[in-house]
Amino acid sequence: MAAADPDYTAWLSVIGRSLARLALLKVTEIDRDKFKDVLARVDFLETLGLPAKDAAEAAGSTAASVAELKRLRRNKSNGKKISKKKAGSRRL
């Protein structure tokens, strides 16, 4: 079995990342509009099984930037945010 052999174990992650990048390139050629932004590409790569850090790197970003984009997307879908009004603009 290839997974039990220590010589092949190191290469399995490299092969997996390479195949994920090739899949991303191919799917970007097919549907360019769907994978226009970084977050869509990262979501696709994470669906293929890449860790968040590797998916962000393959999509051309950093893990911290992708985490911030995910946070913004999550907060945006929660609805309107209540803004604080200035003390002078309140009605009496």
C-alpha atoms as an extended CHARMM CRD file, in Angstrom:
* protein
*
        92  EXT
         1         1  MET       CA              0.0000000000        0.0000000000        0.0000000000  PROA      1               0.0000000000
         2         2  ALA       CA              1.3200000000        3.4450000000       -0.9090000000  PROA      2               0.0000000000
         3         3  ALA       CA              0.0110000000        5.2130000000        2.2070000000  PROA      3               0.0000000000
         4         4  ALA       CA              1.8660000000        2.8470000000        4.5590000000  PROA      4               0.0000000000
         5         5  ASP       CA              5.2090000000        3.3680000000        2.8080000000  PROA      5               0.0000000000
         6         6  PRO       CA              7.1020000000        6.3160000000        4.3900000000  PROA      6               0.0000000000
         7         7  ASP       CA              8.7440000000        7.2680000000        1.0670000000  PROA      7               0.0000000000
         8         8  TYR       CA              5.3820000000        8.0140000000       -0.5280000000  PROA      8               0.0000000000
         9         9  THR       CA              3.7840000000        9.6910000000        2.4820000000  PROA      9               0.0000000000
        10        10  ALA       CA              5.6640000000       12.9610000000        2.0240000000  PROA      10              0.0000000000
        11        11  TRP       CA              4.6840000000       13.1800000000       -1.6260000000  PROA      11              0.0000000000
        12        12  LEU       CA              0.9720000000       12.5300000000       -1.1930000000  PROA      12              0.0000000000
        13        13  SER       CA              0.2710000000       16.0290000000        0.1380000000  PROA      13              0.0000000000
        14        14  VAL       CA              2.3360000000       17.5930000000       -2.6580000000  PROA      14              0.0000000000
        15        15  ILE       CA              0.4380000000       15.6160000000       -5.2830000000  PROA      15              0.0000000000
        16        16  GLY       CA             -2.8890000000       16.5320000000       -3.6610000000  PROA      16              0.0000000000
        17        17  ARG       CA             -2.0820000000       20.2520000000       -3.6560000000  PROA      17              0.0000000000
        18        18  SER       CA             -0.9050000000       20.1080000000       -7.2590000000  PROA      18              0.0000000000
        19        19  LEU       CA             -4.0800000000       18.3760000000       -8.3870000000  PROA      19              0.0000000000
        20        20  ALA       CA             -6.1850000000       20.9190000000       -6.5080000000  PROA      20              0.0000000000
        21        21  ARG       CA             -4.3800000000       23.7980000000       -8.2370000000  PROA      21              0.0000000000
        22        22  LEU       CA             -4.8670000000       22.1540000000      -11.6270000000  PROA      22              0.0000000000
        23        23  ALA       CA             -8.5560000000       21.6570000000      -10.8700000000  PROA      23              0.0000000000
        24        24  LEU       CA             -8.8510000000       25.3270000000       -9.8890000000  PROA      24              0.0000000000
        25        25  LEU       CA             -7.1940000000       26.4460000000      -13.1240000000  PROA      25              0.0000000000
        26        26  LYS       CA             -9.4650000000       24.2450000000      -15.2000000000  PROA      26              0.0000000000
        27        27  VAL       CA            -12.6780000000       25.3010000000      -13.4670000000  PROA      27              0.0000000000
        28        28  THR       CA            -11.6170000000       28.9720000000      -13.7370000000  PROA      28              0.0000000000
        29        29  GLU       CA            -11.2380000000       28.5500000000      -17.4900000000  PROA      29              0.0000000000
        30        30  ILE       CA            -14.6960000000       27.0070000000      -17.7520000000  PROA      30              0.0000000000
        31        31  ASP       CA            -16.5990000000       29.4650000000      -15.5320000000  PROA      31              0.0000000000
        32        32  ARG       CA            -14.5500000000       32.6210000000      -15.0810000000  PROA      32              0.0000000000
        33        33  ASP       CA            -17.3770000000       34.7160000000      -13.5810000000  PROA      33              0.0000000000
        34        34  LYS       CA            -18.1620000000       32.2640000000      -10.7900000000  PROA      34              0.0000000000
        35        35  PHE       CA            -14.5500000000       32.1080000000       -9.5760000000  PROA      35              0.0000000000
        36        36  LYS       CA            -13.7380000000       35.7680000000      -10.0400000000  PROA      36              0.0000000000
        37        37  ASP       CA            -13.1460000000       36.6010000000       -6.3840000000  PROA      37              0.0000000000
        38        38  VAL       CA            -10.6810000000       35.0370000000       -3.9810000000  PROA      38              0.0000000000
        39        39  LEU       CA            -13.3010000000       33.7510000000       -1.5650000000  PROA      39              0.0000000000
        40        40  ALA       CA            -15.0250000000       31.6350000000       -4.2180000000  PROA      40              0.0000000000
        41        41  ARG       CA            -11.6980000000       30.0620000000       -5.1940000000  PROA      41              0.0000000000
        42        42  VAL       CA            -10.8020000000       29.3440000000       -1.5630000000  PROA      42              0.0000000000
        43        43  ASP       CA            -14.2150000000       27.7790000000       -0.9310000000  PROA      43              0.0000000000
        44        44  PHE       CA            -13.7220000000       25.5360000000       -3.9720000000  PROA      44              0.0000000000
        45        45  LEU       CA            -10.2670000000       24.4240000000       -2.8270000000  PROA      45              0.0000000000
        46        46  GLU       CA            -11.4580000000       23.7700000000        0.7170000000  PROA      46              0.0000000000
        47        47  THR       CA            -14.2680000000       21.6590000000       -0.7290000000  PROA      47              0.0000000000
        48        48  LEU       CA            -11.6040000000       19.5820000000       -2.4650000000  PROA      48              0.0000000000
        49        49  GLY       CA             -9.9760000000       18.9830000000        0.9210000000  PROA      49              0.0000000000
        50        50  LEU       CA             -7.1550000000       21.5120000000        1.1190000000  PROA      50              0.0000000000
        51        51  PRO       CA             -6.5120000000       23.1170000000        4.5050000000  PROA      51              0.0000000000
        52        52  ALA       CA             -7.4930000000       26.7950000000        4.7790000000  PROA      52              0.0000000000
        53        53  LYS       CA             -3.8800000000       28.0310000000        4.7160000000  PROA      53              0.0000000000
        54        54  ASP       CA             -2.9790000000       26.0630000000        1.5760000000  PROA      54              0.0000000000
        55        55  ALA       CA             -6.2430000000       27.0080000000       -0.1410000000  PROA      55              0.0000000000
        56        56  ALA       CA             -5.6250000000       30.6990000000        0.5160000000  PROA      56              0.0000000000
        57        57  GLU       CA             -2.0820000000       30.4460000000       -0.8230000000  PROA      57              0.0000000000
        58        58  ALA       CA             -3.2240000000       28.6280000000       -3.9590000000  PROA      58              0.0000000000
        59        59  ALA       CA             -5.8950000000       31.2690000000       -4.5520000000  PROA      59              0.0000000000
        60        60  GLY       CA             -3.2990000000       34.0370000000       -4.3310000000  PROA      60              0.0000000000
        61        61  SER       CA             -4.0430000000       35.3730000000       -0.8680000000  PROA      61              0.0000000000
        62        62  THR       CA             -3.1330000000       34.8360000000        2.7660000000  PROA      62              0.0000000000
        63        63  ALA       CA             -4.9610000000       32.8660000000        5.4250000000  PROA      63              0.0000000000
        64        64  ALA       CA             -5.5710000000       36.0020000000        7.5130000000  PROA      64              0.0000000000
        65        65  SER       CA             -7.0600000000       37.8590000000        4.5530000000  PROA      65              0.0000000000
        66        66  VAL       CA             -9.3620000000       34.9610000000        3.7190000000  PROA      66              0.0000000000
        67        67  ALA       CA            -10.4480000000       34.6940000000        7.3480000000  PROA      67              0.0000000000
        68        68  GLU       CA            -11.3680000000       38.3890000000        7.2950000000  PROA      68              0.0000000000
        69        69  LEU       CA            -13.3240000000       37.9640000000        4.0430000000  PROA      69              0.0000000000
        70        70  LYS       CA            -15.2300000000       35.0540000000        5.5540000000  PROA      70              0.0000000000
        71        71  ARG       CA            -15.9870000000       37.1110000000        8.6580000000  PROA      71              0.0000000000
        72        72  LEU       CA            -17.2980000000       39.9790000000        6.5400000000  PROA      72              0.0000000000
        73        73  ARG       CA            -19.4430000000       37.6030000000        4.4930000000  PROA      73              0.0000000000
        74        74  ARG       CA            -20.8670000000       36.0430000000        7.6430000000  PROA      74              0.0000000000
        75        75  ASN       CA            -21.6620000000       39.4490000000        9.1880000000  PROA      75              0.0000000000
        76        76  LYS       CA            -23.1510000000       40.7730000000        5.9620000000  PROA      76              0.0000000000
        77        77  SER       CA            -25.6620000000       37.9510000000        5.8310000000  PROA      77              0.0000000000
        78        78  ASN       CA            -26.8630000000       38.6950000000        9.3820000000  PROA      78              0.0000000000
        79        79  GLY       CA            -28.8930000000       41.6880000000        8.2140000000  PROA      79              0.0000000000
        80        80  LYS       CA            -28.6760000000       45.3820000000        8.9090000000  PROA      80              0.0000000000
        81        81  LYS       CA            -26.4320000000       46.5730000000       11.6540000000  PROA      81              0.0000000000
        82        82  ILE       CA            -27.6320000000       49.1500000000       14.1480000000  PROA      82              0.0000000000
        83        83  SER       CA            -25.5450000000       52.2660000000       13.9570000000  PROA      83              0.0000000000
        84        84  LYS       CA            -24.9630000000       54.5630000000       16.8850000000  PROA      84              0.0000000000
        85        85  LYS       CA            -26.4540000000       57.9920000000       16.4220000000  PROA      85              0.0000000000
        86        86  LYS       CA            -24.7510000000       61.1230000000       17.5770000000  PROA      86              0.0000000000
        87        87  ALA       CA            -26.0470000000       62.6760000000       20.7750000000  PROA      87              0.0000000000
        88        88  GLY       CA            -27.0070000000       65.9220000000       19.0000000000  PROA      88              0.0000000000
        89        89  SER       CA            -29.1390000000       64.2360000000       16.3490000000  PROA      89              0.0000000000
        90        90  ARG       CA            -31.6750000000       62.7110000000       18.7590000000  PROA      90              0.0000000000
        91        91  ARG       CA            -35.1880000000       64.0520000000       18.9700000000  PROA      91              0.0000000000
        92        92  LEU       CA            -36.3510000000       65.3630000000       22.2740000000  PROA      92              0.0000000000
